[in-house]
Amino acid sequence: MQAIEFNSFISEGVIKIPFDDKRYNNRKVKVIMLFTEENGNYDKQDLLFAFENAQKLNIFSKIENSVEWQKQLRDEWE
């Protein structure tokens, strides 16, 4: 697989590819869109929604000592 990175804008559903190379005509491609945000790379409301849902799941309730738990996680990386 070959990757080419470039920046572009979406205009009426069209992304202009900023080069004209005949080798790439009629080729199948996989497109992944990464949006560049003007004021950061997150939406405040999306984060608040995610935090509220995580809180409802209570996924950290079984951790008795959070400092020790973090130390154990870090030991796994080394």
C-alpha positions, 0 to 999 in steps of 0.5 A: 500500500502506498500513502500520499498526504496532502491538504485540501478543502471540500467544496460541494462534496468534491476534494481536489487532488493537488497533483496531476499524475497519470499513474494514479488515474483509474486506481482504487483508493482508500480515503480517510478524512482527518478534519483540521479544526480552527479552534482545536481538534475537539468539540466541547459538547462531544467531550462532555457527552462522552464524559457523562456516558463514561461516568454512568458506566462506572468503569473505574469503580473497582480500582481501590488505589488509583496511584498504584493502578497507574504504576502497574499500567506503566510497568507493563509498558517497560 
